[in-house]
Structures are given as C-alpha cells and as structure tokens.
C-alpha cells in the first residue's frame, strides 16, 4: 500500500473510532475509491456501469482493499492488465470467465498460450421463472474438460435466484454434484446480482435474505472442501449485501473502470466484459486474481 493511502485510511479509522465531528475529503492516490468524512462518519462515492454516481457509508468493520494500483499496467495491444507489487509481495494472475455465451468452439490450448492462467466457468443457473428450475450451463462439460486438459486452473460459478435458504443449499448441492468428476483448484463462486432486463424471482428478497443465502451457499461448498467466493459489484456491496456479516468471505469484484473503486478487500477483480482472447470467437470477461507471496511475469 502506498504511504499516502496508508495515511488516509489511518486518519479515517481514527475519526471512526473517536467519533469526531469533522469534514475532510481525500481520494486515494492508488485506488479508484473516493473516501471522505462527514459529521455522520466516513463515506465513499462510486459510479455504476451506467455512470450513475452513488454515495455509501464506509463500514469500519469490513477489511479494506490494500492493493497499490500504482503497480497496475495495461498492455495497449491486448488490453490485458497485469499487477506486480514487489515491495508488498502482491502479484496478480490473469484469467477469464466463460459460459455458453462464448460459443461452442473454444480452443483452450490457444487460450492458455495467449497468457491466460485461470478460468472461472459457469456451471449453471437457476431460471428466473416461478418454477426456479436448476439448469446446467450448455457448455459446462465441454468448457471444464477443455480448460483442465489445457492445464489451466479452473473455478466455477453458479448464477443464483434463490428465494430461501433451502434453495441456496439446493443450488450448492447442484454445484457439488456436477463437480464430482473433476478436480478444480479455483473457487466455487456464488453469483447473485441485479436483473435489469427482466423480472427476477429475487426482486422481493431483503438485504438480510440476500446475505443469508450467500452464507448458506458458501458454507455448504466450504464444508465439501472447496474455496467459496461471492461475486458482486460495488452497488450490490453498498446497498444489497450486509458486508459486515460477509467480511469473512472472499469476493470476486466486478468493476469496469480503469482502476477499481471498491474500498473493501477482494481477491479477484473482473475488469472488462469486452475482452478479446485468442481461441474464443466472442467477447469475454477479463480478470486479475490477486495473490500474496507469489510471483508472476510482469507484462512489458
């Protein structure tokens, strides 16, 4: 973490602890978040993908992001990002996530040879309709076999529409059943998000319910020996999930700004939904997976 960011977070923490009624403004020098103090406490502002601006309270009991984005680089030709912070021992691996929407003819060896190190594959989803049918992604089997055969690290995600804890367990069990034939090294991700283009089963879920279902799913897959993770964007973190209750879980954070805006800790940053990767004949999401104590090749 840069010295300036360390100082800013230290000042904000001090204000939160002492309850001082002062107003200061400061933006991080190495992250995209805008953190400021008011008489009501610490707040941060951010923009969604449609460039709408929001303000949300900064939660003092949720671990903060400490990545120093002065070390972030972007290859101007490929759009691939890289991150190498030797001083703090933090590197990032480059990866993608795919589903049936990337098509039927992925050349996984070509994907690997292009520099992709890991992939998170959609295993399935729960349908929006009243029945809430559990559906296996049409390309799941082909994708996981191809990615594993190519030597990539593989994780999976499931798109949830759970409206009860029992349904969240059902979704987790569905994932575990379809993981049985394979050995994966990546996370098992619970994907719950806003549906803007259709009526969702989850439209009437409360904040506490969304939070509980995250916990139930993650705890179920962790009990089975997998590494759970929650997919989210900044708006979902700020207003839909109780981040204080989820502070013990890893996050996969989606943010398509040049520098991520999230003030909270996360393990994977999905930074683009319009990536081009050799071997895939469609746009694909691009990701960085931050890791401590490991080295990766720094992109020129």
C-alpha positions as CSV (number, residue, x, y, z in Angstrom):
1,X,0.0,0.0,0.0
2,X,1.3,3.5,-0.8
3,X,2.3,5.8,2.1
4,X,-0.5,8.2,1.2
5,X,-3.2,5.6,1.2
6,X,-2.0,4.2,4.5
7,X,-2.2,7.7,5.9
8,X,-5.7,8.3,4.6
9,X,-7.0,5.0,6.0
10,X,-5.3,5.7,9.3
11,X,-6.9,9.2,9.6
12,X,-10.4,7.8,8.7
13,X,-10.0,4.9,11.1
14,X,-9.1,7.4,13.9
15,X,-12.2,9.5,13.1
16,X,-14.4,6.4,13.1
17,X,-13.0,5.4,16.5
18,X,-13.2,8.7,18.2
19,X,-16.5,9.9,16.6
20,X,-15.0,13.3,15.7
21,X,-17.4,15.7,14.0
22,X,-15.2,17.0,11.3
23,X,-15.4,17.0,7.5
24,X,-12.4,16.1,5.4
25,X,-12.1,14.9,1.8
26,X,-9.4,12.8,0.3
27,X,-9.2,10.5,-2.7
28,X,-6.9,7.5,-2.7
29,X,-3.7,8.0,-4.8
30,X,-3.6,4.4,-5.9
31,X,-7.2,3.2,-5.9
32,X,-10.4,4.4,-7.6
33,X,-12.4,4.9,-4.5
34,X,-13.2,8.4,-3.2
35,X,-13.4,8.4,0.6
36,X,-14.4,11.4,2.6
37,X,-15.5,12.2,6.1
38,X,-18.7,14.0,7.2
39,X,-20.4,14.6,10.5
40,X,-22.2,11.3,10.1
41,X,-19.0,9.4,9.5
42,X,-16.9,8.1,6.6
43,X,-18.5,7.8,3.1
44,X,-17.3,6.8,-0.3
45,X,-18.6,7.6,-3.8
46,X,-18.6,5.4,-6.8
47,X,-20.2,5.0,-10.3
48,X,-22.0,2.1,-11.7
49,X,-21.6,0.8,-15.3
50,X,-24.1,3.4,-16.5
51,X,-22.0,6.2,-14.9
52,X,-24.7,6.9,-12.2
53,X,-23.0,8.2,-9.1
54,X,-23.7,6.9,-5.6
55,X,-22.6,7.6,-2.0
56,X,-22.5,4.9,0.7
57,X,-21.2,4.7,4.2
58,X,-17.8,3.2,4.7
59,X,-18.1,0.3,7.1
60,X,-15.3,0.3,9.7
61,X,-15.6,-3.5,10.5
62,X,-15.1,-4.7,6.9
63,X,-11.5,-5.4,5.8
64,X,-10.2,-2.7,3.4
65,X,-8.6,-3.0,0.0
66,X,-4.8,-2.6,0.3
67,X,-3.7,-3.1,-3.3
68,X,-1.4,-0.3,-4.6
69,X,-2.7,0.3,-8.1
70,X,0.3,2.4,-9.0
71,X,1.6,-1.1,-9.9
72,X,-1.2,-1.8,-12.4
73,X,-0.2,-2.0,-16.0
74,X,-2.2,-2.4,-19.2
75,X,-0.9,-3.8,-22.5
76,X,-2.1,-1.4,-25.1
77,X,-2.3,-4.1,-27.8
78,X,-4.2,-6.8,-26.0
79,X,-5.9,-4.8,-23.2
80,X,-4.6,-7.4,-20.7
81,X,-3.8,-6.0,-17.3
82,X,-1.0,-7.1,-15.0
83,X,-0.1,-6.3,-11.4
84,X,3.2,-6.8,-9.7
85,X,4.0,-5.1,-6.3
86,X,7.4,-6.5,-5.3
87,X,7.6,-4.3,-2.2
88,X,4.4,-5.7,-0.7
89,X,4.7,-9.2,-2.1
90,X,1.5,-8.9,-4.1
91,X,1.1,-10.2,-7.7
92,X,-1.9,-11.0,-9.9
93,X,-2.7,-13.8,-12.2
94,X,-4.5,-13.1,-15.5
95,X,-7.7,-15.0,-16.3
96,X,-11.1,-15.1,-17.9
97,X,-14.6,-16.3,-17.1
98,X,-16.8,-18.1,-19.7
99,X,-20.3,-19.6,-20.2
100,X,-22.3,-20.9,-23.1
101,X,-22.4,-17.3,-24.4
102,X,-18.8,-17.7,-25.5
103,X,-19.8,-20.3,-28.0
104,X,-19.1,-23.9,-28.8
105,X,-15.6,-23.8,-30.3
106,X,-13.2,-22.6,-27.7
107,X,-9.6,-23.6,-28.4
108,X,-8.3,-24.0,-24.9
109,X,-4.7,-24.5,-25.8
110,X,-4.7,-21.3,-27.7
111,X,-6.4,-19.6,-24.8
112,X,-3.6,-20.9,-22.5
113,X,-0.8,-19.9,-24.9
114,X,-2.2,-16.4,-25.1
115,X,-1.3,-15.8,-21.4
116,X,-4.5,-16.9,-19.6
117,X,-3.6,-18.6,-16.4
118,X,-7.1,-19.4,-14.9
119,X,-10.7,-19.6,-15.9
120,X,-13.9,-19.4,-13.9
121,X,-16.6,-21.4,-15.7
122,X,-20.3,-21.0,-15.3
123,X,-21.6,-24.3,-14.0
124,X,-25.2,-23.4,-14.1
125,X,-28.0,-21.1,-13.1
126,X,-31.5,-21.0,-11.6
127,X,-34.1,-19.8,-14.0
128,X,-36.0,-16.5,-13.4
129,X,-39.4,-18.1,-13.7
130,X,-41.8,-19.2,-10.9
131,X,-40.5,-22.8,-11.0
132,X,-36.9,-21.7,-10.4
133,X,-35.6,-24.7,-12.4
134,X,-31.9,-25.5,-11.9
135,X,-30.1,-25.6,-15.3
136,X,-26.7,-26.8,-16.2
137,X,-24.8,-24.4,-18.5
138,X,-25.0,-25.9,-22.0
139,X,-21.2,-25.7,-22.4
140,X,-20.1,-26.5,-18.9
141,X,-18.9,-30.1,-19.6
142,X,-17.0,-29.1,-22.7
143,X,-15.5,-26.0,-21.1
144,X,-14.3,-27.7,-17.9
145,X,-12.8,-30.6,-19.7
146,X,-11.1,-28.4,-22.2
147,X,-9.7,-26.0,-19.7
148,X,-8.4,-28.7,-17.4
149,X,-6.9,-30.6,-20.3
150,X,-5.1,-27.4,-21.3
151,X,-3.6,-27.2,-17.8
152,X,-5.5,-24.1,-16.7
153,X,-6.5,-23.5,-13.1
154,X,-10.3,-23.8,-13.0
155,X,-13.0,-22.4,-10.8
156,X,-16.8,-22.4,-11.3
157,X,-19.7,-20.1,-10.6
158,X,-23.4,-20.5,-10.2
159,X,-25.9,-17.8,-11.0
160,X,-28.4,-17.8,-8.2
161,X,-32.1,-16.9,-8.0
162,X,-32.6,-18.4,-4.5
163,X,-35.6,-17.1,-2.5
164,X,-35.0,-19.2,0.6
165,X,-32.1,-20.8,2.5
166,X,-33.3,-24.2,1.3
167,X,-33.0,-23.1,-2.3
168,X,-29.4,-21.7,-1.6
169,X,-28.5,-25.2,-0.2
170,X,-30.1,-26.8,-3.3
171,X,-28.0,-24.6,-5.6
172,X,-24.9,-25.5,-3.7
173,X,-25.7,-29.3,-3.8
174,X,-26.4,-29.0,-7.6
175,X,-22.9,-27.4,-8.0
176,X,-21.2,-30.1,-5.8
177,X,-22.9,-32.9,-7.8
178,X,-21.6,-31.6,-11.1
179,X,-18.1,-31.0,-9.7
180,X,-17.7,-34.6,-8.6
181,X,-16.0,-35.9,-11.8
182,X,-13.4,-33.1,-11.8
183,X,-10.6,-31.7,-9.6
184,X,-10.5,-27.9,-9.6
185,X,-8.1,-25.6,-7.8
186,X,-10.1,-22.4,-8.2
187,X,-13.0,-21.0,-6.2
188,X,-16.7,-22.0,-6.2
189,X,-18.5,-18.7,-6.7
190,X,-22.0,-17.7,-5.7
191,X,-23.3,-15.1,-8.2
192,X,-26.2,-13.0,-7.1
193,X,-26.9,-9.8,-8.9
194,X,-29.5,-7.3,-10.1
195,X,-31.6,-8.3,-13.1
196,X,-32.3,-5.1,-15.1
197,X,-33.8,-6.6,-18.2
198,X,-36.4,-9.0,-16.8
199,X,-38.5,-9.8,-13.7
200,X,-36.4,-11.8,-11.2
201,X,-37.5,-14.3,-8.6
202,X,-35.3,-12.4,-6.2
203,X,-36.8,-9.0,-6.7
204,X,-38.5,-9.1,-3.3
205,X,-35.6,-10.5,-1.4
206,X,-34.4,-8.4,1.6
207,X,-30.9,-7.3,2.3
208,X,-30.7,-9.8,5.1
209,X,-32.1,-12.6,2.9
210,X,-29.5,-12.0,0.2
211,X,-26.8,-12.0,2.8
212,X,-28.0,-15.2,4.4
213,X,-28.2,-17.0,1.1
214,X,-24.6,-16.1,0.4
215,X,-23.6,-17.5,3.7
216,X,-25.6,-20.7,3.3
217,X,-24.2,-21.4,-0.2
218,X,-20.6,-20.6,0.7
219,X,-20.7,-22.6,4.0
220,X,-22.1,-25.6,2.1
221,X,-19.4,-25.7,-0.5
222,X,-16.7,-25.0,2.0
223,X,-17.9,-27.9,4.1
224,X,-17.4,-30.0,1.0
225,X,-13.7,-29.0,0.7
226,X,-13.9,-26.2,-1.8
227,X,-13.0,-22.5,-1.6
228,X,-16.1,-20.4,-1.6
229,X,-16.3,-16.9,-3.1
230,X,-19.1,-14.3,-3.7
231,X,-19.4,-12.4,-7.0
232,X,-20.5,-8.8,-6.6
233,X,-20.2,-5.2,-7.9
234,X,-19.9,-2.0,-5.9
235,X,-23.6,-1.2,-5.9
236,X,-24.5,-4.6,-4.7
237,X,-21.9,-4.4,-1.9
238,X,-23.1,-0.9,-0.9
239,X,-26.8,-1.4,-0.8
240,X,-27.9,-5.1,-1.1
241,X,-25.4,-7.2,0.9
242,X,-24.6,-6.8,4.6
243,X,-20.8,-6.6,4.1
244,X,-20.2,-6.7,7.9
245,X,-21.8,-10.2,8.0
246,X,-19.8,-11.3,4.9
247,X,-16.4,-9.9,6.0
248,X,-15.1,-13.5,6.4
249,X,-15.7,-14.5,2.8
250,X,-13.7,-13.9,-0.3
251,X,-15.1,-11.6,-3.1
252,X,-14.9,-11.6,-6.8
253,X,-15.4,-7.9,-7.6
254,X,-16.7,-6.6,-11.0
255,X,-15.8,-3.0,-11.9
256,X,-15.1,-1.8,-15.5
257,X,-13.4,1.4,-14.5
258,X,-9.6,1.8,-15.2
259,X,-9.0,1.5,-11.5
260,X,-11.4,-0.4,-9.2
261,X,-13.5,1.7,-6.9
262,X,-14.1,-0.8,-4.1
263,X,-12.8,0.3,-0.7
264,X,-13.2,-3.3,0.7
265,X,-10.9,-6.3,0.3
266,X,-11.5,-8.7,-2.7
267,X,-9.5,-11.5,-4.2
268,X,-10.4,-11.3,-7.9
269,X,-11.1,-8.1,-10.0
270,X,-13.3,-8.6,-13.1
271,X,-12.2,-5.5,-15.1
272,X,-13.7,-5.9,-18.5
273,X,-16.7,-7.6,-20.2
274,X,-15.4,-6.9,-23.7
275,X,-12.1,-8.7,-23.8
276,X,-10.7,-10.4,-26.9
277,X,-8.7,-13.6,-26.2
278,X,-7.2,-15.9,-29.0
279,X,-9.1,-19.1,-29.2
280,X,-12.5,-17.6,-28.3
281,X,-14.8,-16.2,-31.0
282,X,-16.7,-13.9,-28.8
283,X,-16.1,-11.1,-26.2
284,X,-15.1,-12.5,-22.8
285,X,-14.7,-11.1,-19.3
286,X,-11.1,-10.4,-18.2
287,X,-9.9,-10.8,-14.6
288,X,-7.0,-10.4,-12.2
289,X,-6.6,-12.7,-9.3
290,X,-4.5,-11.1,-6.6
291,X,-2.2,-13.3,-4.6
292,X,0.3,-12.6,-1.8
293,X,3.8,-14.2,-1.6
294,X,3.8,-15.4,-5.2
295,X,5.5,-14.0,-8.3
296,X,4.0,-13.7,-11.8
297,X,5.6,-12.4,-15.0
298,X,5.4,-8.6,-15.2
299,X,4.0,-7.5,-18.6
300,X,6.2,-5.1,-20.6
